[in-house]
Amino acid sequence: MRIAILDDYQNLALASADWSGVKSHGNITVFHDTLTDPRALCERLKPFDVLCVMRERTPLPASVLTDLPNLKLIVTTGKRNDTIDVAYANDHGITVCGTNSPSTATPELTFALMLGLARGVVPENTSMRTGGWQVGLGQDLAGSTLGIIGLGRLGSKVATIAKAFDMRVTAWSQNLTKERCAELGVEYMPEKEALLADADFVTIHQRLSDRTADMISTDEFKRMKKTAYLINTSRGPIIDDAALIEAVNNREIAGAGLDVYDIEPLPASHPLRRCDGLLLTPHLGYVTHHTWDVFYGETVEAILAWLAGNPVRVITV
């Protein structure tokens, strides 16, 4: 049996779990890069019986799966993966299963970005390293309003942390109810526009879909305060990149913290990298020791269970 571990950027997969049981059944190949060309991807993956994928780093649509004749099992980290054509896999005898996904790392990074922007951590650090001293005036979180777009599993944790900072917390999403907000002690905003106009910080915690793609674009930036910051640790295409760059350059908002992008890894020439006022991290939201232990540990468990004919956490449409 041939097993492939995909998109292990930092060469940590094999060190994050005990793969010895899997190795006794076959050979493991680890890929550290991401192939975006479908033909090259199919050629690379054709020999493999099992694919271990890290979130949505490598999409596996039907057009790719149909060219993988040996494939029998896909294990994705996380409980769902919208870039895998699960229906096609189910119809063609390919088992797709997932792992648990800790829900603490991304909310923590949300506040790292928020505080980094609010207190100018990067420019202050740059000043210190070049012989300077104070160069800016910070923004307090306490007393500020945090507007959360999406109050689900991650957004609700962000709300809890925000209240510990003594922030006023508001929330909106298309399906959000007043009852859900009341459960969390959060102010319900009936419209996205009202949330954007009211908030000092806006943070996004929604899945990418046809409804949420380009949810934040030119009109939305014009509604925000000129002193407001935007945080996105969800999915890149939810924000219109060109509109964001224009808003920051024109000082329509104070800045933004981004951990997710339309294309990942973000190309070196991408204009986001050259836009002042942005705090950028390379999709670190779930990249922690604990998360990797869960992701890869349960990937190993899933493969061994599947080999033994035992139940696995199967993902269905």
Rosetta blueprint (number, residue, H / E / L):
1 M L
2 R E
3 I E
4 A E
5 I E
6 L L
7 D L
8 D L
9 Y L
10 Q L
11 N L
12 L L
13 A L
14 L L
15 A L
16 S L
17 A L
18 D L
19 W L
20 S H
21 G H
22 V H
23 K H
24 S L
25 H L
26 G L
27 N E
28 I E
29 T E
30 V E
31 F L
32 H L
33 D L
34 T L
35 L L
36 T L
37 D L
38 P H
39 R H
40 A H
41 L H
42 C H
43 E H
44 R H
45 L H
46 K L
47 P L
48 F L
49 D L
50 V E
51 L E
52 C E
53 V E
54 M L
55 R L
56 E L
57 R L
58 T L
59 P L
60 L E
61 P L
62 A H
63 S H
64 V H
65 L H
66 T L
67 D L
68 L L
69 P L
70 N L
71 L L
72 K L
73 L E
74 I E
75 V E
76 T E
77 T L
78 G L
79 K L
80 R L
81 N L
82 D L
83 T L
84 I E
85 D L
86 V H
87 A H
88 Y H
89 A H
90 N H
91 D H
92 H L
93 G L
94 I L
95 T E
96 V E
97 C E
98 G E
99 T L
100 N L
101 S L
102 P L
103 S L
104 T L
105 A H
106 T H
107 P H
108 E H
109 L H
110 T H
111 F H
112 A H
113 L H
114 M H
115 L H
116 G H
117 L H
118 A H
119 R L
120 G L
121 V H
122 V H
123 P H
124 E H
125 N H
126 T H
127 S H
128 M H
129 R H
130 T L
131 G L
132 G L
133 W L
134 Q L
135 V L
136 G L
137 L L
138 G L
139 Q L
140 D L
141 L L
142 A L
143 G L
144 S L
145 T E
146 L E
147 G E
148 I E
149 I E
150 G L
151 L L
152 G L
153 R H
154 L H
155 G H
156 S H
157 K H
158 V H
159 A H
160 T H
161 I H
162 A H
163 K H
164 A H
165 F L
166 D L
167 M L
168 R E
169 V E
170 T E
171 A E
172 W E
173 S L
174 Q L
175 N L
176 L L
177 T L
178 K H
179 E H
180 R H
181 C H
182 A H
183 E H
184 L H
185 G L
186 V L
187 E E
188 Y E
189 M L
190 P L
191 E L
192 K H
193 E H
194 A H
195 L H
196 L H
197 A H
198 D H
199 A L
200 D L
201 F E
202 V E
203 T E
204 I E
205 H L
206 Q L
207 R L
208 L L
209 S L
210 D L
211 R L
212 T L
213 A L
214 D L
215 M L
216 I E
217 S L
218 T H
219 D H
220 E H
221 F H
222 K H
223 R H
224 M L
225 K L
226 K L
227 T L
228 A L
229 Y E
230 L E
231 I E
232 N E
233 T L
234 S L
235 R L
236 G H
237 P H
238 I H
239 I E
240 D L
241 D H
242 A H
243 A H
244 L H
245 I H
246 E H
247 A H
248 V H
249 N H
250 N L
251 R L
252 E L
253 I L
254 A L
255 G E
256 A E
257 G E
258 L E
259 D L
260 V L
261 Y L
262 D L
263 I L
264 E L
265 P L
266 L L
267 P L
268 A L
269 S L
270 H L
271 P H
272 L H
273 R H
274 R H
275 C L
276 D L
277 G L
278 L E
279 L E
280 L E
281 T L
282 P L
283 H L
284 L L
285 G L
286 Y L
287 V L
288 T L
289 H H
290 H H
291 T H
292 W H
293 D H
294 V H
295 F H
296 Y H
297 G H
298 E H
299 T H
300 V H
301 E H
302 A H
303 I H
304 L H
305 A H
306 W H
307 L H
308 A L
309 G L
310 N L
311 P L
312 V L
313 R L
314 V E
315 I L
316 T L
317 V L
